Amino acid sequence: MRIDEYASIIGQGNIDDLKAIADRLKDRTIQNINSTAVGGGVAEILTRMIPLLQELGVAVTWDVIKGGTKFFEVTKKFHNALHGQGDAVTAEDLAVFMETSQNNIEEMKVTGDIVFVHDPQPIALVRKRTDNKWLWRCHVDVSNPDKTVWDFLRDFIVRYDASVFSAPTFSQNLPIRQVLISPSIDPLSDKNKDLPEETINSVLAKYNIDKDRPIVTQISRFDKLKDPIGVVSAYKQVKKHLDCQLVLAGGGATDDPEGIKVYEEVKNEASGDSDIHVLLLSQNDIEINALQRASTVIVQKSLKEGFGLTVAEALWKGKPVVASHVGGIPLQITHKYSGLLCHSVEGAAFAIKQLLNSPAYAEKLGKNGKEHIRNNFLITRHIKDYLLLFLSLYYKEDIAYL
Amino acid sequence: MKEIVNAKEPFNFYTRLHLTELTGLKASSIPELLILIKEVPESSIYHHTHRFLQQHQYLSPEPPNDFAYWVGNVIGDDKLGEKLASIDTVQFVSIGSLREKIVSVIEDHLKSHPRSADRFTMEDEAFHFMKSLSFIMPTQYTVGNLREFAEALKKVTIDSIYFHIFEARLRLGKKANDFSLWIESSIGDKELADKILKMDPYTYTLEDLRKSIVKMVEKRIS
């Protein structure tokens, strides 16, 4: 994608602003460091963002640390512990982490005026800091972290110039600056771009979904925390009063025993009702896009959520959304303005009924939701925030004249 | 068509972009909120009384300030929520005086409704204090008369309009919005300047604000 292709979505003036800010960074080099070049949300966003930053004239590079299986097993444990889950991290785990970190400290060439470190895996590289600027980007929900792991990481975090979190609830008591930068969706990607009517219809036909009756959809992997069983219960309450169909679709890793178990449970719960469609779709972005666009109401009834970008994807398609008040979802939906928030199965059912019975209200929420995403959750806003973050390292006051 | 008056000084359109910083401070009840409202930097009060204007600039009416929204919708104290929502922000010429007003509204409410202090939220619904870092930079638009002004006003981003109407006045401590100041001092049209000044910009979307000002200026020069 080229940056000017986004002008038709956000306006030429905003593209001009991006160019003007980027111009003020032309003498700085920015080095991104993370733990993997492919797979995972961080690699995905860097893959999309770096070419756009380079096109804007920013000297940005991307390096990846090295680590063996043991190291990544430990960092996976860190990840779970930061979510407040999983096994306890041992002294031996910390020793494994430090050994690999030390190797990376010795081998990694630090070239950036600004070093932008993503997530905990490369965090110890800050020991290499000289007179350049260091940023730590936390993509993980750390609202309730395991204390041992957080205290261990905190010793590194405080050596950075600033940290970046995705939602206010993730912020911590830290002596360094904490910047709020939400993640984003790319409106030109397969998952979000406009689709021809024929494509949408062919996907509905493929899965035997009736396009002439209301469709309630939740797009999520089959995970207990996404509460697919709760969605089926809410649908059943709605169905007592209104004719509608339910689509539960999402990727499910075939090597994830927990995911398969949840999928089976959902299938079981849905048995006997041919209007419930439980679809295991692996990485089929166009089909997911088509299902969202064909929906009458989209649900995201998670029990716990990181940021919950599926909500932004749904809103971007102008759909009315019913979603739980968890993680980053309240940033995307202001209750009764750009969607409906809920706290229970009953609340979700009530909100779905309201939207199905009041198409004009549903349309207004969807329309507002789309504008909210256009203003706040597209990749272009994400780029703007990163550029301002880099610039902010050179200004001390709350008001900066560029 | 009226004769176009050339300005004594050109008007340079600026824009304002912002970055949100987290303070790590949070409140779970109205008394906690009150304590922190007194303590946080002005940039935080500014953020929570103006954030909706930019983030929800397409909505009319947009949600009120963050304090009113949280107290009303999360804490569930509708009375105080309404009182905070109806604070007439446009009357305040500084963040300091706006902060004092918010504090006095909450203190008065707690005196007359002491049980309001007992309401608490769940941890994940706490009020998180944030602040705005503003980055101000010139745009390519510089104008020398009202006709050029109206044309440029149609083209600048809403961030630019936001800057000249809201931020310049309240955060940078000017006595009026930039448009009124320039129209009065450089064009010499006090009537038009006053007309723009008299608007309550908090009750418009930014796009409607743009259209309304363009209409006023075009009517004046036609």
Boltz contact constraints between the chains, C-beta under 6 A:
constraints:
  - contact:
      token1: [A, 13]
      token2: [B, 157]
      max_distance: 6.0
  - contact:
      token1: [A, 14]
      token2: [B, 157]
      max_distance: 6.0
  - contact:
      token1: [A, 168]
      token2: [B, 22]
      max_distance: 6.0
  - contact:
      token1: [A, 168]
      token2: [B, 128]
      max_distance: 6.0
  - contact:
      token1: [A, 171]
      token2: [B, 22]
      max_distance: 6.0
  - contact:
      token1: [A, 171]
      token2: [B, 24]
      max_distance: 6.0
  - contact:
      token1: [A, 173]
      token2: [B, 24]
      max_distance: 6.0
  - contact:
      token1: [A, 178]
      token2: [B, 22]
      max_distance: 6.0
  - contact:
      token1: [A, 179]
      token2: [B, 21]
      max_distance: 6.0
  - contact:
      token1: [A, 180]
      token2: [B, 20]
      max_distance: 6.0
  - contact:
      token1: [A, 180]
      token2: [B, 22]
      max_distance: 6.0
  - contact:
      token1: [A, 334]
      token2: [B, 63]
      max_distance: 6.0
  - contact:
      token1: [A, 337]
      token2: [B, 63]
      max_distance: 6.0
  - contact:
      token1: [A, 371]
      token2: [B, 58]
      max_distance: 6.0
  - contact:
      token1: [A, 376]
      token2: [B, 55]
      max_distance: 6.0
  - contact:
      token1: [A, 388]
      token2: [B, 19]
      max_distance: 6.0
  - contact:
      token1: [A, 388]
      token2: [B, 135]
      max_distance: 6.0
  - contact:
      token1: [A, 392]
      token2: [B, 19]
      max_distance: 6.0
  - contact:
      token1: [A, 392]
      token2: [B, 133]
      max_distance: 6.0
  - contact:
      token1: [A, 398]
      token2: [B, 43]
      max_distance: 6.0
  - contact:
      token1: [A, 398]
      token2: [B, 133]
      max_distance: 6.0
  - contact:
      token1: [A, 399]
      token2: [B, 134]
      max_distance: 6.0
  - contact:
      token1: [A, 400]
      token2: [B, 135]
      max_distance: 6.0
  - contact:
      token1: [A, 401]
      token2: [B, 136]
      max_distance: 6.0
  - contact:
      token1: [A, 402]
      token2: [B, 135]
      max_distance: 6.0
  - contact:
      token1: [A, 402]
      token2: [B, 137]
      max_distance: 6.0
